[in-house]
């Protein structure tokens, strides 16, 4: 049985929270940190964000956090350039459509 490993780190702005990407030439977390090959980020932060990132090889923890059936609250803090309008706040309150490669999601 392989030992379970857990890591928490600050993902800096300008880097993707993954180690390899056939479409990206630079800005991968693997350029800054070297983790065992079986360790992956639980969730992700896009290139234009920074913050706490949790990594592990524990598939049960990964499933607990990422499976939509295991809903859990998430809080994000954002910084904006310029002023936000009432219309934009209203749109955010109603939810935003986001997508990854496989599926579209509607935020709450």
N, C-alpha and C positions, 0 to 999 in steps of 0.2 A: 504494500500500500504506500503510495507516495505521500510525503508530508504536505499538509495544507499550508499555504503561504498567503499572507495578507499585507497589503501595502496601502498607505494613504499618502498622497503628495499634492502639492500645489501645481496644477497645470498652468503654465504661463500663457499669456496672450500670444497668438501667432503660431501655435502648434496644434496639430490634431491629436486627439486622445487615442491614438492607435500607433502601432509600431511599424506597420507596412501598409503601403497603398500603391497600387499599380498606376494610379493617375497622378500622384503627387511626387514631385522631385525633391521637396524639402519641407520642413516644418512638421516632422513627425516626432512624436514623443520618444521614439526609439533612438533618435539622435542625441537626446539628453540623458536618458536612463537606460540601463541594461538590466532587464528582468529575465528570469528563467523563461524558456520558450512556452511553458504551459500557463503562464500568467497573462490575464487579459483585464482590460478596464471593465468595470461594472457600470454600464451606461456610457455616456460620452458628453464631452463639451466641445462645441465647434471651435473652429480656428480663431474666431473673433471673440472668444470668451476665455475667462480664466477662473480658477477656483479649485476647490477640493475634488480630487479624483481618487476613487477607491479601486484597487486592483487586487485580483486574487486568482487562484487556481481552484477554488472551492465552487464547484458547479451548483451545489445546493443553495449557497448564498446568492450566486448569480441569478438563479431561477427565482428565488424569493424576491429579489429587488426588481427584476425586469419583466416577469410574467404579468401581463395586464390583469389576470385574475387576482393577484395579490396587491390590490390597490393600496397605495400609501401616499400620504401628503408630501408634496415637494414645494419648496419655496425658492424662488430665484430673485436675486437683486440685480437690477439692470441700471446702467448709466446711459443717458441719452445725450446726443449732441443736439443743441438747439432746444426749442420749446415744444412741448407736447400739446396737442389740441384736445378739446373735449371730445371731438369725433373719434380720435385715435384711442382715447381712454375708454370710450363706449365700445369700440370694436374689441379691445383687449378684454374687457369685462365679459363680453359674449363668447369669447374663445377664439383661438387662432388656429387655422389649418396649417399643420406641419407635415412633412413627409420624410421618410428615409427611402432607401432604394426599393424596398419591398412594399411599403404600405403608407397610406395617408392617415393622419390622426387629427382629431379635433381636441384642442386643449380645453380645460374647464376654466 
